Structure formats: C-alpha cells, structure tokens
Amino acid sequence: MPTPTEQHWTPVHGEPYRPVPYRPARMATAETLARAAELRARMDERRTVRSFSPDPVPEQAVRDAVACAATAPSGAHQQPWTFVLVKDAEVRRRIRAAAEEEERLSYDGRLGEEWLAALRPIGTDAVKTHLTDAPVLLVVFQQRYWLADDGTKHKHYYVDESVGIAVGMLLSALHQSGLAALVHTPSPMRFLSQVLDRPANEKAFAVIPVGYPADDCEVPDLVRKSLGQVLVEI
C-alpha cells in the first residue's frame, strides 16, 4: 500500500478560512459493525509493558505510528507536538539515570502515601529498566508556543488536550502494529529537554519505550471497567 503524499506544513495564523470538500465513502453498516467489534477485541488485548526484549523493532512501523498520532485533532489545528525517536544506547542510558534519580526521590516520600498506595497494585518502583531494555524510546514534547519568522511568539491552544489525544492515538497505532509500549512520566521531566537539546518552547510530556515484551514478561492482574461503568446513554 502506498504511503500518503506528505506536504510540509507551515503556520496559517490569521489567514482566512478556506474550506475544501470532504466526501469520504460511507461504509456499509455490516462492515462498520465488524470493524468496530474487531478493533474493540484487539484493543482489549493491549497492556502496558515494563519488561522489554532488547530485540530490534521495525523502525518504519514506529515512524508510521508517529504519523498516525500526528493526525490527531488539535486546538486551532496548531499541532503542538514533537516526537523524538531515541535509538542511541548512550542517550537512553542518560535518560534512565536521570529518570531514576527523580523516581527515587518520589518513591522515598515525594509522592505521599496515598499516591504510593495507588501504585502498589501496579508493582512499580524507582528502577526503570524499560528505558534501556526497550530498543527505542519515543519522547513526546508539547509545544507551548511557536515562533514566527520575525521572532514573534504565538500561543498554542488546548495543548495538554491536543498532545494527550495524540499520545492515545500513538499507543493505539503501536499496538495495532504488534508492538508494546509504556507511558512513563517521571516528575519533574526538565532533564529530558536538556538531554535531548530541545528548544525553550517545548516541554516534555511523556517517555514511551517501544519494543516487544520480554520472554518472561509479566503484567499486573488488572480488570478494566466494563462498558456499563464508563458509558452513560441519555
């Protein structure tokens, strides 16, 4: 299947509204129901993985997943995200060292007992082997503003919501491609901007290790809320 034709996006701040036709083919009801049921069953198999195999992953599959994430809706279509694909082993080691330093402070008391109690059934601790075991990391940054050619700052809108939607779509795309992932949010995350040399308008949002589960991988024995617990029909 050919890849979509890519165009280079430039800001359209202040330009007039220019609509274009949108006429997607309507899917037959039977196919809609079949695809929805298949997707529901497939996504129900998704689990957060903290034990990764070092085996390499098809990097193009990761790039395609990022391209899927970048189709997410965003405030004023300003697309306030940057995805950094980290393959270099030494950079991943530096990220792990800095993350574990912050995590030790958190688990030693910064989080508070209520938060630690909530984490206990998940089985997490300050050791973050996934940051070096996984063959690649995706570090997601949110862009708080953008700079025009004349250096003028322009604010982005609904940044948290926009980037959160994009990360959700990224996780779905990775899972659909047969890859495992984890959303890791060490706090604070300023070290990521330093290690990865990101500009001042970007703020780290999440670190997502990507790979295959290790042969001895285990996950918490969790139960998701039922549809009836999350859906209200009026």
N, C-alpha and C positions, 0 to 999 in steps of 0.2 A: 504494500500500500504506500503510495507516495506521501511524503511529509507535506504539511501545509506550506504554502508560499509565505515566507516571512517578510515583513515590512519593518523598517526602522521607525519607531515611534518618536515623535517629538511633542513637547507640550503644546496644548491648544488653548492655553489660558486666555480668556477674553475673546476668543473667536466666535463668530455666530454659529447658531445651531444649523447643522447640515444633515438632514435625515437621508437615509438610503432605504430601499425596500428590504423587507425581511419576510421571506416566504418559504420556510422550511417545509419539507414534505411531511404530511401528517401520517403518523404510524397507525397501522391497524390496531384496534383495541386488543385483539388476541396477542399480538406481538408486544404491545405495551405491558400487558399483564405478565407475559412470560419473562420479559427482560427485567421487570421490577422484582419479580419473585427470585430470579437468578441472582440479581445484584444483592438483594436482601440476604440470601443464603450465603453468598460469597463474603459479604462484609461481616457477617456474624462470625466468620472464622478468624477475623483479624484480631491479633493480640499484640500488646506492647511487649517487646523482646528486650531483655537486658543481657542476654548471653549470646554472643555472636560468633559465628565461624569466621576465621580470617580469610576464607576463600574469596577471590575477587568477584565482583558483580559486573554485569554488562553496563558499562558507563553510559552508553546511549540510552538505556532504559531509565537511568536516573535523570538524564537530561530531558527525556521525553516527559517524565513525571513532573519535573520543574516547569516545563512548557505547559502542561495541563494546569498546574497550580496557578500559573500566570494568566490563565483565562478567568480567574475569579472576579466577581464584581468588586468594585472599589468606589469609595466616595469620590464623586465627580470624575470617575474614570481616570484617576491620577496614578493608580497602580503603585502604591508607595512601598514597594518591597524590593529587596535584593537577596538573592540566594547565592551563598558562597560554597562551592563544592571543594571540599578539602580532601585531597588524596595523599599528600605528603606525610609520611610517618612521623617525622620530627615535629611538624606543626601540630599533628594530632596529639603527640606526647606533651607538648607545651600546653595545649588546651586542657588535657586531662589533669596535668599537675596544678594548673591554676584553678580548675573547677573543684578538684578535691580539697584544695586549701579552703575555699569558700564553704564547701559542703561540711568539712569538719567543724567549722565554727557554727554552722547551722545545727548540726546534729548534737553538738555539745551544749546547746542551750539557746541559740539564737531563734530557733523556730518556736519554742514554747511547747509545753506538754500536750496541749490539745492537738496541735498540728502533728507532733510526733506520734500521738495515739492514732490519728487518722492514717498515718503512713505505715503503721505497724503491720496491718494485714497484707500490705504490698510487698514487704520484705526488703525494703531499700535501706541503704546505709551510705556512708560517705565515700566508699570505694566505688569508682566509676570505670570499671574495666571496659565497658562498652565503647568508651571514647577512643581507645586504642585497638581493641579487638576488631571492631567493625572496619571493613576495608575503606569506607568513605564516610565523611560527615557532611551534612548539609547544614550550614549555619544561616539562619534566616534573620535578616535585619529589616526593621521598619524605618522608612524614610520620613522623618518628622517634617521636612520641608524640602523644596528644591530651589536651585539657583538658576536664574535666568542668565543669558549671555552677558548682561551688563552687571551681574553680581547681585541683583535684587533677590531677596528671599521671598518665596511664596509658600504659604502654609498648605499642607495636605490636610484633608478632612476625613474623619472616621478611620483613622489609621489603625487603631487596635482592632476594630471590627473587620476592616479590609484584610489585614495580614492574617488574622485568625481564620477567616474563611479560606484564604489561600493555603494555609497550612493544613486545614482539614482536607482540602482537595488534593494536596500533595500526598498525605497519608493514604488516601483512597487510591490514588494512581499507583503509588508504590506497591500497595497490597495487591491490586489488580494485576500488577506485573510479576507477582510471585516473590516480592522482596519484603523483608521485615524491617521494622523501624521502631524508634523510640523518641518521644518528645522529652528532651531534657532541658530544664530551665534552672540552671544554677543561679543563685541570687546572692549578691549582685552580679551582673554579667558584663561590666565595663571592660574586663580583661579581654573579651572577645574582639572588641574594636581595636585594642592595642595589638594583640597577637596577629590579627588579620589585616591591620593597617587600613581600617575603614574610615571614610570621611566623617566630619563632625555632624552632618545631618542624619547619620544612620545610628540607630540604637538596636542592640541585639535583642531579639525576640525569643529565639529557641535554637537549641542544637539538636539535630536529628541524625543519629547514627543510622546507617543503612547497610544492610547485608543479608546474609542467610542465618537462620538460627543455628547455634552450635548443636552438635550431635547429642549433647547431654543437656540441652536447653530445658529449663523448667519455667513455668509461669504461675502466678498466684491462682488459687482455685476461687475464681470470682463468678458472680452471676450478674448479668446485665438486667436493668429494669425491663419489665415487659412493655409491650406496646401500649397496653392499657394504663400503665403507670406514667407514661410520658406524653400520651396523646389525649387531648380534650377535643371532642367534636360537639359543635353547637349548631 
